[in-house]
Amino acid sequence: MVIFTNRAAEYLKRSEPTVVLIALNLLFFIVIRLSAASGFGKALVEEIGLSQSAEILLSRPWTPLTYMFTHIDFAHLLFNMVWLGFSAVVLSHRFRHRAVYLIYVLSGLAGACGFIAIAGSGQFMIGASCAVSGLLAAMASSLRRVSLELPLAGEVNAGAVMFLFIVLHLVYIFSGSVTVGAAHLSGIIAGIVCAIFLPRLSDSHDHESDIAIDEIRKKIMTSGYASLTADEKNLIRNHSSRQS
């Protein structure tokens, strides 16, 4: 089990977050569709979707995580995956891969908290919208100093364009459901907070990694490559692959 977990973590670390997140959403959708064809679709969605009921939440503690991968309608899935792909690709070039996963999950969990806080009795929520809203907000925040050249408009701040989209998105959502709007807003806030603090964590990690690499190089010079431990060899190998 430990070996499987380590391999899964290594795969996620090396894989493109856009592909992994879209694949997970598609996998959930296919399983739900197949279950629906067998007559178990509704029961499955209730098992992995998010309810505001404290009693149901206690009996299904996984739902604040699984709901953010759950879609019934293909149009809903397609809309979320288009924006997920767009934002995750941009963020993958600005942060480490695991940071993109972290933004997605934390934004989805924040959306779940926002939903549970104000949802009425019997309300239920599924979909990646809160997590994707967090990715979009993180992207807008990280692009706040980047300019785009747009037809007719000329040079426009990319962050301002994305924040305008987010505002319009919230106006649309709140006009339909205050509960869903609050959930999306919670996801957006989480995405912005992540974009602010993750670069600092990344810089700290890079600094610590550079120190470790320097120590390993000194060890190689004094004792040779054969003196390295398995972990040290993996660290120097991963560092070399990132540099290439």
Disulfide bonds with the S-S distance in Angstrom:
none
